Amino acid sequence: MKKLLLLPLSVLLFLVGCDDEETTINPSIDLAVDSFDFTIEKTSQFEGNIHFTAVIKNVGDDFRSNDGQQSIVVSEKPAAGQSITLVNNPFKDLDGGETIEVKYIHQGWRVSQEFPSSFIVRINFDPDLHIDGNPQNDDSDSGNNSKEITGQQINDRF
C-alpha cells in the first residue's frame, strides 16, 4: 500500500520539476517629474529672481542603471531660438518611492520682456537604454518625463 502512495506523489513531483518555461516578471519602471514649481524673489516691482524646484519621483519599481545613462535637465526655451541647458544632473539608481530634487535660480527676470522664455525640466535617458539588456532601467511611461513653466505663468505671479 505504501508503494502505491509514493508512486503518484513521485510522478507529481517529477511533473512539477519539468517546467521548461522560465517565468520572467519584468519590473514596472516609471520615473516621473512629480512637480516643477517656482517662487519669486522680487528685486523691484517688475523684476526679480526666479527660484525653480523640480522633484523627480520613482513611481514604479526600483530603478537600476549605469552611470551616464540618464540625467535630469532643466533648460530655458527662448521664444525664438534653441533651448539652453541650465542644469544637467546625472543620477544612477532610484528606489521605488524615492525622489531627487533639482533647483535652479534664474536671475534678472523682467516682466516687461515682450516674449519671455519658458523653462522645462526633463528626465533624459540614453537613446540605447531599452536595448541595453537591463529591464530595470526601461522607463515605461515617457508621458510623465517632463513639465514646462511658461513665461506667462511667471509673469502672472508677479
N, C-alpha and C positions, 0 to 999 in steps of 0.2 A: 504494500500500500504506500509506503514512503517513496518508493521509486516513481510511482505514478504522479505524485505531487511535485516531485523535483523536476521531472521531465517538462511539464508545461511551464514551470517557473523559469527554467533554464532557457527554454525557447523564447519566452517573453524577453528575458534579459538580453539574449542574443539579438533579437529584432530591434530593441531599443538602441543597442550599441552599433547597429548597422546604418544609422542615419548618415548618408553620404553628403547631404547638403549642409554647408556651413551657414549658420544663422548669423547674418551681419545686420546690425542695427546702426544705421547712420545717425550721428548726433544731429540735433536741431541747433544749428549755429546761426545766431542772429545778433549782430551788433547794430545799435541804433543811436541816432542823435536824439537823446532823451529830451534835451532842452537847449535852446540858444536864445539868450536874452541880453539885455544891456541896461546900464544905468548911465545917467548923465551927470558929469561934474561941470557945472556952469562956471565959465571964467568971465562971462558978461551975459547980458540978457539974451543974445542970439548966438553965442559962441561957447564952445566948451570941449571937454574931452569925453569920449565915449568909452565906457568900460564894458567890454563884451565878455560873457562867460558861456562856455559850451560844456554840456555834460553828455558824455558818450556812455551808454549803458549796454552791458551784455544782457539781452532779454531772452537768451537761449541757454544752451548747454555751454560748458567750459570751452573757451576758445584757446587753442594751442597752435602756435605758428613759429616762424623763424624770424630772426632779425631782418629788417629791411623789406618785409613783405607787406607791411601796412603802416599807415600813419594817419594822424588827424590833421587836417589842413584847414586853416582859416585864411580866406582870401577876400580881397577887395575887388569888386567888379564895377569899374567906372561906367558911366552911361555910354561913353564911346571909348573903344579901345579894349585891350586884353586884360584879363584878370591878373592881379598881382598877389603872389603868395606872401602872406604876412607871418604866418606861423606854420611850421611843419614839425609835428610832434610824433616821432616814431614810437611804436609800442610793440610788444611781443605777445604776451598772454593776457587773458582777461577771464577770470572765473565767472560763472553764471551769477547774475545779480550785481556784479562789481561794476564800478564806474571809474571814468577818467575825466578830470576837469581840466579844461584849457581856457586860459584867459589872454586877452589882448586889449591894449589901450590905444585907441585912435585919438591922437592929439590934434587940436586945431579944427574941430568941426565948426562949420559956419552954416547957419540956417539959410543965409542969403544965397548960397550956391545954387545956381539955376538947375543943374542936372546932378543931383547928389548920387554918390556911389551906393551900391548895395554891398552887403557883407554876407559871406557864405561860409558855413562850416560843413566839412565833408569828411567822411571816412574813406580814405583812398586805399585800395587793395592792388597788389601786384596783378597785372593782367593774366599771368600764368597761374594764379592761385588755385583755380578749380581743376587744374591738370597736374598739380604737383604730387598727387598721390596721398595727400593728407586731408581726410574729410573733416578734421577738427578745425579747419580754417576756411571752410567753404560757406561764406555768408549766404543765407537762404532768402533774404529779402532786401534787395537793393533799393526799394522804395522808401526806406526809412534811414538812409545813409547820409542825408544832407538836409540842411534847413537854411533859409535865407532871411535876412532882415533888410528891408529896403530903406533907402534914404528918406523916403516919405514917412515911414514908421518912426524913424529917429526924430525928424522934424516935428511930427505930431506930438511927441512927448515934451518938446521944449515948451 
